């Protein structure tokens, strides 16, 4: 299991580096969000949250509301797992508003 985890991290960081060299903000945000998933699934909430906040900042800067909503869901899950329920509810609310806005 550790080998798969290490390989996932390695390939995600490799892809992230390429997107950074290309200054592809959508790709950067996507790979950071992939790191959120990897770290969350391996009980590393601090690392997951750091990458989620980076991805959120990038997605907000390019007005990618769908990704902003998705990342807010990830952040809400991290907060809920850490029993930070008020913050989780705030992030869920943001995500719902953005998803509703995108579907209009």
N, C-alpha and C positions, 0 to 999 in steps of 0.2 A: 504494500500500500504506500509506503514512504517513497518508493521509486517512482510511482505514478505521480504523486504529489510533487516531487522534485522536478520531474519532467514537465509537468504542467506549468510550474512556476518558470522554469527555464525557457520554454517556448513562448509563454506570455510576455516575459521580460524581453525576449528577442524581438517579438513583434512590436512591442511598445517602443523599443529603441528605433526601429525602422520608421514607425509613424512619427516619432519625435524628429528624426532626421529630415523627414519630408514635411514637417510642420502640418501634418494632417490631424486637425483637432478632433474630428469625428473618430478617427482610428485610435487616437490617444485615449479619448474618453471610453471607447469600447474596450480597449485592453485594460484600462484601469478598473473598469467595471468587472471584467473577467477576473482580475486579481481579488476584487471584493468577494466574488463567488468562491474562489479557491480558498482564500483565507477564512471566510465564514464557515465553509464546510469542514475546515480543519481546526475549528474552535480557536481562531486567532482574531478576536473581534477588534482589537486595537489596530492591527495591520489592515483589516477590512475597512474600518472607519476612516483611517488616514487616506486610503486609496479612493474610497467613496467620495470624500470631501474634495479631493483633487479632481475627480471626474465630474462632480457637480459644478465646480467652479468653471471648468472648461466648457461644459455643456451649456451653462447659463451664458457664458461669453459669446457663444455662437447662436444663441436663441433656439436651441434644440429642445423644445418643450417636452417631446415624448421621452427623450433620454433623461431629462431633468426629473420627470415624473417617475421613471423606472429607478433611477438612483435614489430618489427620496423613499421609494418602497424598500430598497435595500437598506438604507440608513434606518428606517423605521424598524425593520426586522432586527438589526443589530442592537438598537436601543431596547426593543422589547426583550430580547435575549438577556440583556444586562439589567432588566427590571427597571429601566428608565422609561416608564410608561407614558408620562406626560409628553416627553420629547418624541416618543414613538407616535403618539396620537397626532401631534403637530405635523410630523413628516407624512403620515398616512393622509391627513387632510390636504396637504399641499399636493400630493400625488393625485388624489381624487379630483381636485379642482383642475389640475393640468390635463388629466385624461378626459374629463368632461369637456374642457375647452377644445381639445384636439378632435373630439368626435362631433363637434358642431359644424 
